[in-house]
Amino acid sequence: MDDDGWVTTTVEGKVVKATISSDSVDGLKRAGDDWLACLIAALKGPRGGSENEAEGSENGEG
């Protein structure tokens, strides 16, 4: 991820939290989009679970 310093990720049990900071709304959007893309890629990866789990998470389910 290329937003090092913009996004801080923590895990609390089954909850993943991202704290995003930027000087502009557009910067927040870009950093958030990048973070979500990385999360989805990790969920779809070989160690991240089945494709069905990743699809459910992507749609706000699961």
PyMOL commands that place a pseudoatom at each C-alpha (Angstrom):
pseudoatom trace, name=CA, resn=MET, resi=1, chain=A, elem=C, hetatm=0, pos=[0.000, 0.000, 0.000]
pseudoatom trace, name=CA, resn=ASP, resi=2, chain=A, elem=C, hetatm=0, pos=[1.390, 3.393, -0.929]
pseudoatom trace, name=CA, resn=ASP, resi=3, chain=A, elem=C, hetatm=0, pos=[-0.394, 5.405, 1.791]
pseudoatom trace, name=CA, resn=ASP, resi=4, chain=A, elem=C, hetatm=0, pos=[2.056, 4.667, 4.598]
pseudoatom trace, name=CA, resn=GLY, resi=5, chain=A, elem=C, hetatm=0, pos=[1.565, 7.303, 7.282]
pseudoatom trace, name=CA, resn=TRP, resi=6, chain=A, elem=C, hetatm=0, pos=[-1.935, 8.156, 6.038]
pseudoatom trace, name=CA, resn=VAL, resi=7, chain=A, elem=C, hetatm=0, pos=[-3.661, 5.020, 7.267]
pseudoatom trace, name=CA, resn=THR, resi=8, chain=A, elem=C, hetatm=0, pos=[-3.252, 3.276, 10.613]
pseudoatom trace, name=CA, resn=THR, resi=9, chain=A, elem=C, hetatm=0, pos=[-4.848, -0.164, 10.833]
pseudoatom trace, name=CA, resn=THR, resi=10, chain=A, elem=C, hetatm=0, pos=[-5.699, -1.964, 14.059]
pseudoatom trace, name=CA, resn=VAL, resi=11, chain=A, elem=C, hetatm=0, pos=[-7.393, -5.281, 14.733]
pseudoatom trace, name=CA, resn=GLU, resi=12, chain=A, elem=C, hetatm=0, pos=[-9.596, -5.802, 17.780]
pseudoatom trace, name=CA, resn=GLY, resi=13, chain=A, elem=C, hetatm=0, pos=[-10.905, -9.363, 17.812]
pseudoatom trace, name=CA, resn=LYS, resi=14, chain=A, elem=C, hetatm=0, pos=[-12.811, -9.793, 14.553]
pseudoatom trace, name=CA, resn=VAL, resi=15, chain=A, elem=C, hetatm=0, pos=[-12.955, -6.036, 13.883]
pseudoatom trace, name=CA, resn=VAL, resi=16, chain=A, elem=C, hetatm=0, pos=[-10.485, -4.305, 11.561]
pseudoatom trace, name=CA, resn=LYS, resi=17, chain=A, elem=C, hetatm=0, pos=[-10.313, -0.538, 12.025]
pseudoatom trace, name=CA, resn=ALA, resi=18, chain=A, elem=C, hetatm=0, pos=[-8.629, 1.997, 9.777]
pseudoatom trace, name=CA, resn=THR, resi=19, chain=A, elem=C, hetatm=0, pos=[-7.870, 5.534, 10.857]
pseudoatom trace, name=CA, resn=ILE, resi=20, chain=A, elem=C, hetatm=0, pos=[-7.278, 7.694, 7.793]
pseudoatom trace, name=CA, resn=SER, resi=21, chain=A, elem=C, hetatm=0, pos=[-5.830, 11.192, 7.913]
pseudoatom trace, name=CA, resn=SER, resi=22, chain=A, elem=C, hetatm=0, pos=[-5.253, 13.734, 5.174]
pseudoatom trace, name=CA, resn=ASP, resi=23, chain=A, elem=C, hetatm=0, pos=[-5.194, 17.455, 4.532]
pseudoatom trace, name=CA, resn=SER, resi=24, chain=A, elem=C, hetatm=0, pos=[-8.073, 17.207, 2.048]
pseudoatom trace, name=CA, resn=VAL, resi=25, chain=A, elem=C, hetatm=0, pos=[-11.284, 15.312, 1.447]
pseudoatom trace, name=CA, resn=ASP, resi=26, chain=A, elem=C, hetatm=0, pos=[-9.904, 14.069, -1.879]
pseudoatom trace, name=CA, resn=GLY, resi=27, chain=A, elem=C, hetatm=0, pos=[-6.835, 12.706, -0.073]
pseudoatom trace, name=CA, resn=LEU, resi=28, chain=A, elem=C, hetatm=0, pos=[-9.091, 10.886, 2.410]
pseudoatom trace, name=CA, resn=LYS, resi=29, chain=A, elem=C, hetatm=0, pos=[-11.019, 9.337, -0.466]
pseudoatom trace, name=CA, resn=ARG, resi=30, chain=A, elem=C, hetatm=0, pos=[-7.879, 8.171, -2.280]
pseudoatom trace, name=CA, resn=ALA, resi=31, chain=A, elem=C, hetatm=0, pos=[-6.316, 6.725, 0.871]
pseudoatom trace, name=CA, resn=GLY, resi=32, chain=A, elem=C, hetatm=0, pos=[-9.584, 5.019, 1.832]
pseudoatom trace, name=CA, resn=ASP, resi=33, chain=A, elem=C, hetatm=0, pos=[-10.027, 3.568, -1.656]
pseudoatom trace, name=CA, resn=ASP, resi=34, chain=A, elem=C, hetatm=0, pos=[-6.459, 2.229, -1.634]
pseudoatom trace, name=CA, resn=TRP, resi=35, chain=A, elem=C, hetatm=0, pos=[-6.904, 0.724, 1.833]
pseudoatom trace, name=CA, resn=LEU, resi=36, chain=A, elem=C, hetatm=0, pos=[-10.158, -0.996, 0.872]
pseudoatom trace, name=CA, resn=ALA, resi=37, chain=A, elem=C, hetatm=0, pos=[-8.597, -2.349, -2.336]
pseudoatom trace, name=CA, resn=CYS, resi=38, chain=A, elem=C, hetatm=0, pos=[-5.749, -3.841, -0.297]
pseudoatom trace, name=CA, resn=LEU, resi=39, chain=A, elem=C, hetatm=0, pos=[-8.173, -5.344, 2.217]
pseudoatom trace, name=CA, resn=ILE, resi=40, chain=A, elem=C, hetatm=0, pos=[-10.259, -6.936, -0.541]
pseudoatom trace, name=CA, resn=ALA, resi=41, chain=A, elem=C, hetatm=0, pos=[-7.120, -8.310, -2.222]
pseudoatom trace, name=CA, resn=ALA, resi=42, chain=A, elem=C, hetatm=0, pos=[-6.009, -9.799, 1.097]
pseudoatom trace, name=CA, resn=LEU, resi=43, chain=A, elem=C, hetatm=0, pos=[-9.417, -11.413, 1.610]
pseudoatom trace, name=CA, resn=LYS, resi=44, chain=A, elem=C, hetatm=0, pos=[-9.277, -12.943, -1.877]
pseudoatom trace, name=CA, resn=GLY, resi=45, chain=A, elem=C, hetatm=0, pos=[-5.660, -14.090, -1.510]
pseudoatom trace, name=CA, resn=PRO, resi=46, chain=A, elem=C, hetatm=0, pos=[-4.595, -17.696, -0.952]
pseudoatom trace, name=CA, resn=ARG, resi=47, chain=A, elem=C, hetatm=0, pos=[-4.457, -17.307, 2.848]
pseudoatom trace, name=CA, resn=GLY, resi=48, chain=A, elem=C, hetatm=0, pos=[-7.361, -14.893, 3.235]
pseudoatom trace, name=CA, resn=GLY, resi=49, chain=A, elem=C, hetatm=0, pos=[-10.300, -17.284, 2.985]
pseudoatom trace, name=CA, resn=SER, resi=50, chain=A, elem=C, hetatm=0, pos=[-12.635, -18.451, 0.272]
pseudoatom trace, name=CA, resn=GLU, resi=51, chain=A, elem=C, hetatm=0, pos=[-13.883, -16.269, -2.558]
pseudoatom trace, name=CA, resn=ASN, resi=52, chain=A, elem=C, hetatm=0, pos=[-17.395, -16.434, -1.089]
pseudoatom trace, name=CA, resn=GLU, resi=53, chain=A, elem=C, hetatm=0, pos=[-16.166, -14.915, 2.183]
pseudoatom trace, name=CA, resn=ALA, resi=54, chain=A, elem=C, hetatm=0, pos=[-14.370, -12.125, 0.304]
pseudoatom trace, name=CA, resn=GLU, resi=55, chain=A, elem=C, hetatm=0, pos=[-17.429, -11.395, -1.832]
pseudoatom trace, name=CA, resn=GLY, resi=56, chain=A, elem=C, hetatm=0, pos=[-19.666, -11.215, 1.239]
pseudoatom trace, name=CA, resn=SER, resi=57, chain=A, elem=C, hetatm=0, pos=[-17.280, -8.794, 2.926]
pseudoatom trace, name=CA, resn=GLU, resi=58, chain=A, elem=C, hetatm=0, pos=[-17.024, -6.681, -0.205]
pseudoatom trace, name=CA, resn=ASN, resi=59, chain=A, elem=C, hetatm=0, pos=[-20.809, -6.276, -0.251]
pseudoatom trace, name=CA, resn=GLY, resi=60, chain=A, elem=C, hetatm=0, pos=[-20.948, -5.270, 3.405]
pseudoatom trace, name=CA, resn=GLU, resi=61, chain=A, elem=C, hetatm=0, pos=[-22.106, -8.710, 4.486]
pseudoatom trace, name=CA, resn=GLY, resi=62, chain=A, elem=C, hetatm=0, pos=[-20.271, -11.170, 6.678]
for i in range(1, 62): cmd.bond("trace and resi %d" % i, "trace and resi %d" % (i + 1))
show_as sticks, trace
zoom trace
